[in-house]
Amino acid sequence: MTVITLTTDFGTGDHEAGVLKGVIWQIAPDAKIADLSHDIRPHDITSAALLLWRATPFFPNGSIHVVVVDPGVGTARRGIAAQIGSQYFVGPDNGIITMLHERAFENNAPMDFVELDVPKYWLPEVSNVFHGRDIFAPVAAHLALGIPLREVGAPITDLVMLELPKPVQIPGGWLGKVIHIDHFGNLATNLRTQHVNQTQEVIVKIKGRVIAGLVSTFGEKPPGTLVALLDSSASLAISLVSGNAAQNLDAGIGDDVEVLIEK
């Protein structure tokens, strides 16, 4: 039984997310479908890319991930399917696989990419505004049935990649950026364990506030305390114990985060 996940910016109040499941089950009735998220901010390709980077390592080999965060639907942007490592991805060629591609490249994992140009694996009628239903979901279902990747499209190498901010080394430490704000108001940054780790004595600066050291758990400090820690994806995060750090700091995506490492 193949696992197929869905990641969209559709929300759950309308029919679109459910329709993707119906299309998949019509073609591959034994597929097991999991919702990664339908609450990606509208048109936020970077958040979708980050979610895939964080979540997909915990899915079994052979899983197929359908991504419909597609502000360019109906334009000349391509639909793609990819094998990255032992998993598959189907969606628009708009940068959604950027972080997955980077990690696979760093780990020398196998990768293969195709442009979706074989209509027999689509629905018979294709809407200009719902390729998720008419192209991506049916292609994923056919992959789940065992159709080889290179049968659903022609090989490509010139993929669209997001220009994501990279940490910058500064005297005594690193300058990073807030790249995600979660449901609790925690601020995730692009600084990871190769930039800062739990054994170091550090000073973290953000929005004029200074945080001394890293904690291992939220419970180490009393409610209302601003803390820095390595989150479950091993990225540096800024949190407010029992509160909302984003609101407390009036912080947003793209804000600077400075980490000074004490010797």
Beta strands, then each sheet from edge to edge (+ up, - down):
strand 1: 3-8
strand 2: 32-37
strand 3: 64-68
strand 4: 79-84
strand 5: 87-92
strand 6: 111-116
strand 7: 153-155
strand 8: 168-170
strand 9: 173-181
strand 10: 187-192
strand 11: 201-206
strand 12: 209-212
strand 13: 226-230
strand 14: 235-240
strand 15: 256-262
sheet 1: 2+ 1+ 3+ 5+ 4- 6+ 7-
sheet 2: 8+ 9- 10+ 14- 13+
sheet 3: 8+ 9- 15+ 11- 12+
end
